[in-house]
Amino acid sequence: MHRATVPALLLTLALATGCGGSDDPADPADASSPTASGGASPSAPDDASGDPQDGATGIRLTMPHSTVVAPEGWKQGRQLSSGERSAEDPDSISFVSLGEIEAFGSGQGADELGRTRIASNMSPRTPKLLPVTTLDGVPVYHVAGWVTSYRWTEEFGAVRDDRIVTLVFSFDEKVSPEERQQVLDQVLPTFEWR
């Protein structure tokens, strides 16, 4: 997924959740590529709400309802919309993006929002819907997988205070599964609701 599609994806999610999007997800069985480690996605901790002192130490991405810290050395990304803040890895075309957009009164829980995310996928490949996890004590959906032949995505999201909040990790094909997991392990514990 290119960074330009993150704001479009947020808008699609908002419209789908506010307009009673489909409850039937696309078949996620094709989400993983043979080039993925064993065809499985990296796993997120059941509760990614650890002490920020144990996590990433880079720049802080802050939105009205959430905040997260990027890995050390990552640079501030270009702001493509007012509903998104990002950091980019200077050594690859990987990035982490924190986004918020109006939920239009949607009360979808994490599981339903995750199914809506899969159903409204705009990428050439559909990532896999994984079990609901938590960020800072709040249930969030989790999707992961190859969204193109060269781009792996890990995405977490929830509706909070009538906002769809998403945390997207996007990695190029040169980043190993172990390196992807290392970034997740550093960044997820720094996420906080505001």
N, C-alpha and C positions, 0 to 999 in steps of 0.2 A: 504494500500500500504506500503510495507516495504521500508526503505530508499534505499536499493540497486536498487529498480526499478525506482527511480527518474531519475538517469542518463540515463537509458534505455528508459524511457518515453521521455526524451528530445531528444534523438537520433531518436526515432520513429517519433516524431513531425517534426523534421528537415527534415528527409527523405520524409515524407508525404507531407510537404509543398513545398519542393524543387522539388518534382516529381509529382506535380499536384494531391494530394490526393483527395479522394472522397469528394463531397460536400454534400452527404446524410448522416446525422448523424444516429447512432444507436438509436433505440427508447428509449428516456430517461424516459419514463413513469415508468419503474421499478427501477429507480435510488434510490428512498427513501425506507427505511425500515419501517415496522410498529413500530419499536422501536424508530424511529426518532420522534421528537416532532411534532405531527400532520402530519407527512409525509412531512413536508416542511423543507427546509434548512434555516439556519440562513441567514439573508439578510446582504449584504454589503452596506455601505453608497454609495450614487450615486457618490460622489467624495471623495475618501480616500486620500486626499492630504493635510490634516490638518497640523498644526504646530507640529513638532516632540516633542516640549516641553510638549504637551498634551498627548503624547503616551507612548509607552514602553520605559523603561530605562535600559534595559539589554545590552548584547553584540551587537555590530554592525556587520552585515554580509555584506561584500562588494565584488562586482564583478566589472569588467571593465565598465559596462554600468548602474549599479544599486546598490542600497544600502538599507538596512532596519535594524531596531533595534528589537531584540528579547525581550520577556518579562523579567523583572527583575528576577534573580535567575536561568534562563535557562543557560545551559552549552554549550560550543562549541561542535558541533557534529564531528564525525570522517569524514574526507574528503574522500569521495568515488571516486571522480573524480575531475579533474581540473576545470570542468564547474559547480561546485556546492559548496555552503557553507551552513551550517546548524547549528541550535541550538536545543538542546533537553531539555525537561522538566525533571528534576531529580525525580519528583514525579509520573511520568507515562511513557508510551512509546510514548508520543506525541512529535512531532518536527515541526519546520518551516524550509523550505529549499528555498534558493534563487539560481536559476540556469540560466545559459546562455549557448547557443550553437549556432553554425553557422546556419543561415537560408538559405544558399545556394541561395541567390538572391530572395527569396520569398517576394512578396509584399502583402501577405495576411493581410487583416484588422482583427480587433479583432473578429468580428462575424464569419468570414470564418475560422480563426485559431481555434476558439472554436469548430466549427463543425468538423474540422480535428482532434482536440484533442479527441472528443467523438468517432469518427470513428476509431481512432487508439488506443482505450483503450486496455490496457493489463491486467486489473484487472478482478477478477471473476465477479464483478458487475460493471455496467456502471454508473458513476455519471450523474447528470442532468445538462444540459446546461442552465444556467441562463442568464438574460439580460446582455448585455455589460455594464460595469461600467467604472470608471476611476481610475488610480493610478497616482498621481502627475500630473494631468491634461491630461493624455494620455489614450485613450480608450483601455480597456483590456477585454479579455474574462473572464468569471467566470463559473466554474463548481463546483458542490458540491454534496455530497451524500455518501452513504455507498459503499465502493469499495470492502469490504469483510464483513463478519458478525461481525467483531470486529474493523473495521477501517473506520472512517469518514474522507473525504478529502474535503478541500476547496482549489481551485486552480485558480490563476489569471495569465494571460499571454498576451504577445504582441510581435510583431516583431519590433525591434528598432535597427537602424544602422546595418542591416543585421545580427542581433542576435535574436534568440527566447529567450525571458526573461520570466521565470516563477517564481512565488511565490507560494509555496505549503505549506499548513497547514495540518498536518496529526494528527488525534486524535484517541486514543483508545476508546473502548466502555464505559469505566468508566467515561469519561469526559462528563458532561451534556451539552445539547444544550446551556444553559446559560453561562457555563464556556467557551465553544467554541467561542460564540459570544463575550465574554469579551476579549479573546485573540485577535480576529480579530479587535475589537475596539481599542485595545492598539497598535497593530503592523501596521495595514494598514496606519494610518496617518504618520508613520515614513518613509514610502517608498519614495525614491527619485531616479530620473533618473540622471545619471552622464554624 
